[in-house]
């Protein structure tokens, strides 16, 4: 077993483990640590705890120190500096006439590296831009192209539900979301209804997917051939959440259907939920590449 604390460098980001170095650090403590990018400041989100050594990616680095009053003042100044740098970044992009959209700036605590985040639909030759920025700030410069989901996470906003973006408030890491999930949840495959502000499939499709998969495993699909007390028939409609089925019986000459619960039928031959080629082509751009 090894003692760790969990540290985040963004309000909603991945949690990294560090050794507390004999310090007892409650949630909310600000610490100075060394990372692959340099010396950075982070916030403790997991207090001291013992975990199995196999859960730690070696080497487990110790914190440098708990942030002092001077350190916290420097962190505030860095945040102000980042806003100023973003303005210069935008001006230089316009000067070089590059097809880029500036999104955010991230300065390391020690000022030895500045990260410039941008979006673009195409690959961009920004070598001259880097030279300009390096001449101004005289430190290590890194430009990083990010996707639209990362852009939404950095900028924030309100989703179609009226609440702040999940990615900005609590999702530490993005989970893969697929068109298949929307189809299995019987949602309308209208891009406007199943995509978020970022233009990709809504992250919340993932939240209930495990439940839907469990229900799909015990519920006949639309098109399945089943045995009911009244006879054999084909499932025409399915309500996964209630378990109610509409079944067209073979022996009903008038073509009428009966309503029956999934517990009261026996599957003779189940069907499959499939996406046709046209649906795949129309919605492919909604999936995160």
C-alpha positions in Angstrom: 0.0 0.0 0.0 1.1 3.6 -0.7 -0.2 6.9 0.6 -1.4 9.4 -2.1 -3.4 12.5 -2.7 -5.4 13.3 -5.8 -4.6 16.5 -7.6 -6.4 18.3 -10.4 -5.0 21.1 -12.6 -8.3 22.2 -14.1 -11.6 22.7 -12.5 -12.9 19.6 -14.2 -10.1 17.4 -15.4 -8.2 14.2 -14.9 -7.0 13.4 -11.3 -3.3 12.7 -10.9 -1.7 11.0 -7.9 1.1 12.5 -5.9 2.8 11.6 -2.6 1.8 14.0 0.2 5.3 14.0 1.7 4.1 13.6 5.3 1.6 16.4 4.9 -2.1 16.0 5.8 -3.9 17.7 3.0 -7.7 18.3 3.0 -9.8 18.7 -0.1 -9.3 22.2 -1.6 -5.6 22.6 -0.6 -3.4 24.1 -3.3 -0.1 22.4 -3.9 2.9 23.0 -6.1 4.0 19.9 -8.0 6.4 18.9 -10.8 4.8 17.4 -13.9 5.9 16.4 -17.4 5.1 19.9 -18.5 7.1 21.6 -15.7 6.3 23.0 -12.2 2.5 23.5 -11.9 -0.1 24.4 -9.3 -3.0 22.1 -8.6 -5.9 21.6 -6.2 -6.3 18.6 -3.9 -9.6 16.7 -4.8 -8.7 13.5 -3.0 -7.4 13.8 0.6 -4.7 11.5 2.0 -5.5 7.8 1.5 -3.8 4.5 1.2 -4.2 2.6 -2.1 -2.7 -0.5 -3.6 0.6 0.2 -5.3 -0.6 -1.4 -8.5 -3.0 1.5 -9.0 -0.1 4.0 -9.2 1.8 4.7 -12.4 5.5 4.9 -11.3 7.3 6.9 -10.3 5.0 8.5 -7.7 6.3 12.1 -7.4 6.2 14.0 -4.1 4.6 17.4 -3.9 7.1 20.2 -3.9 5.2 22.1 -1.2 1.8 23.4 -0.1 1.2 26.7 -1.8 2.2 29.7 0.2 0.5 33.1 0.2 3.1 34.3 -2.4 2.4 31.2 -4.5 -1.3 31.8 -4.6 -0.7 35.4 -5.6 1.5 34.2 -8.4 -1.3 31.8 -9.6 -3.7 34.7 -9.7 -1.3 36.8 -11.8 -0.8 33.9 -14.1 -4.5 33.7 -14.8 -4.6 37.4 -15.6 -1.5 37.0 -17.8 -3.2 34.1 -19.7 -6.1 36.4 -20.7 -3.6 39.0 -22.0 -1.7 36.3 -23.9 -4.9 35.1 -25.5 -5.5 38.5 -27.0 -2.0 38.6 -28.5 -2.5 35.1 -29.8 -5.7 36.1 -31.6 -3.9 39.2 -33.1 -1.0 37.1 -34.4 -3.3 34.6 -36.0 -5.1 37.4 -37.8 -1.7 38.9 -38.8 -0.6 35.6 -40.4 -4.0 35.0 -41.9 -4.2 31.4 -40.5 -7.4 29.3 -40.4 -7.4 28.9 -36.7 -9.7 29.8 -33.8 -7.9 30.7 -30.5 -9.5 28.9 -27.5 -7.4 29.2 -24.4 -4.0 29.7 -22.8 -2.3 27.6 -20.1 0.8 28.9 -18.4 2.8 26.6 -16.1 3.3 27.9 -12.5 7.0 28.6 -13.1 6.4 30.3 -16.4 8.8 28.0 -18.3 6.1 26.9 -20.8 3.0 28.3 -22.4 0.3 26.1 -24.0 -1.8 27.7 -26.8 -5.0 25.9 -27.6 -6.9 26.3 -30.9 -9.4 24.7 -33.2 -9.2 24.3 -36.9 -11.0 22.2 -39.5 -7.7 21.6 -41.3 -4.0 21.1 -40.6 -2.3 24.4 -40.1 1.3 25.4 -40.7 2.0 27.6 -37.7 5.8 27.7 -37.7 6.0 31.4 -38.3 3.4 32.0 -35.6 5.4 30.1 -33.1 8.5 32.1 -33.9 6.5 35.3 -33.3 5.2 34.1 -30.0 8.5 32.8 -28.8 10.1 36.2 -29.6 7.6 37.9 -27.5 7.5 35.6 -24.4 11.0 34.1 -24.6 9.9 30.8 -23.1 8.9 27.3 -24.4 5.9 27.6 -26.7 3.5 24.7 -27.6 0.5 25.0 -29.9 -2.1 22.3 -29.5 -5.0 21.7 -31.8 -8.1 20.5 -29.9 -11.4 19.0 -31.0 -14.9 20.6 -30.6 -15.7 18.6 -27.5 -12.5 19.9 -25.8 -13.4 23.4 -27.0 -16.8 23.1 -25.2 -15.1 21.9 -22.1 -12.8 24.8 -22.0 -15.3 27.5 -22.8 -18.4 26.2 -21.1 -22.0 27.2 -21.8 -25.6 25.9 -21.4 -26.8 22.6 -22.9 -30.2 22.0 -24.6 -31.4 20.9 -21.1 -30.8 24.4 -19.8 -28.0 23.3 -17.4 -24.3 24.0 -17.7 -22.3 21.6 -19.9 -21.6 18.3 -18.1 -18.0 18.4 -19.5 -17.5 21.7 -17.8 -19.0 20.8 -14.4 -18.2 17.2 -13.6 -17.0 15.0 -16.5 -13.3 14.5 -15.9 -12.8 12.6 -19.1 -14.9 12.2 -22.2 -16.6 8.8 -22.8 -17.2 7.5 -26.3 -20.7 8.0 -27.5 -22.1 6.2 -30.6 -25.1 6.4 -32.9 -25.9 2.8 -31.9 -26.6 4.1 -28.3 -29.2 6.6 -29.7 -30.8 3.8 -31.7 -30.9 1.4 -28.8 -32.6 4.0 -26.6 -35.3 4.5 -29.2 -34.4 8.2 -29.7 -35.3 10.1 -32.8 -32.2 10.1 -35.1 -32.6 13.8 -35.8 -29.2 15.4 -35.5 -30.7 18.5 -33.8 -32.2 16.4 -31.0 -29.3 14.0 -30.2 -26.3 16.4 -30.6 -25.0 18.9 -28.1 -23.8 22.4 -28.6 -20.4 21.1 -29.7 -22.0 19.4 -32.6 -21.2 15.9 -31.4 -23.5 13.3 -29.9 -24.7 14.3 -26.4 -22.5 12.9 -23.6 -25.7 12.1 -21.6 -26.5 9.3 -24.0 -23.9 7.4 -22.1 -25.4 7.8 -18.7 -28.3 5.3 -19.1 -26.8 3.1 -21.7 -25.9 0.3 -19.2 -29.6 0.2 -18.1 -30.8 0.1 -21.7 -28.4 -2.8 -22.5 -29.7 -4.8 -19.6 -33.3 -4.2 -20.7 -32.5 -5.1 -24.3 -31.0 -8.4 -23.1 -34.4 -9.5 -21.7 -36.8 -7.7 -24.1 -37.8 -8.9 -27.6 -36.8 -6.4 -30.3 -39.1 -4.9 -32.9 -39.6 -7.6 -35.6 -39.0 -10.5 -33.2 -41.2 -13.6 -33.5 -42.8 -14.5 -30.1 -45.2 -17.0 -28.5 -48.0 -15.4 -26.4 -51.0 -17.0 -24.6 -53.2 -16.0 -27.5 -50.8 -17.5 -30.1 -47.7 -16.7 -32.1 -47.0 -13.3 -33.6 -44.5 -10.5 -34.6 -43.5 -7.7 -32.3 -44.5 -4.4 -33.9 -43.7 -1.9 -31.1 -41.5 -2.0 -28.0 -41.4 0.2 -24.9 -38.2 -0.8 -23.2 -38.8 1.0 -19.9 -42.3 -0.4 -19.2 -41.7 -3.7 -20.9 -44.9 -3.4 -22.9 -45.0 -4.9 -26.4 -47.5 -4.6 -29.3 -47.7 -8.0 -31.0 -49.5 -8.7 -34.3 -50.8 -12.3 -34.0 -50.6 -14.7 -37.0 -54.2 -15.9 -36.3 -55.7 -12.4 -36.2 -57.3 -12.1 -39.7 -58.3 -8.5 -39.2 -54.6 -7.5 -38.7 -55.2 -6.2 -35.2 -52.5 -6.3 -32.5 -52.5 -7.1 -28.8 -50.7 -5.5 -25.9 -48.6 -7.8 -23.8 -45.8 -7.5 -21.2 -42.4 -9.0 -22.0 -42.7 -11.4 -19.0 -45.7 -13.0 -20.7 -44.0 -13.9 -24.0 -41.5 -16.5 -25.1 -39.0 -15.5 -27.8 -39.0 -17.9 -30.8 -36.7 -15.8 -33.0 -35.4 -12.4 -31.8 -34.6 -9.5 -34.2 -31.6 -7.1 -34.2 -31.4 -3.3 -33.9 -29.7 -2.2 -37.1 -28.7 1.1 -38.6 -29.2 1.3 -42.3 -26.5 2.8 -44.6 -28.3 6.1 -45.1 -28.6 6.6 -41.3 -24.9 5.9 -40.8 -23.9 8.3 -43.5 -26.2 11.1 -42.3 -25.1 10.8 -38.7 -21.5 9.8 -38.9 -20.2 13.4 -38.4 -21.9 13.4 -35.0 -19.6 10.8 -33.6 -16.3 11.9 -32.1 -13.4 10.8 -34.4 
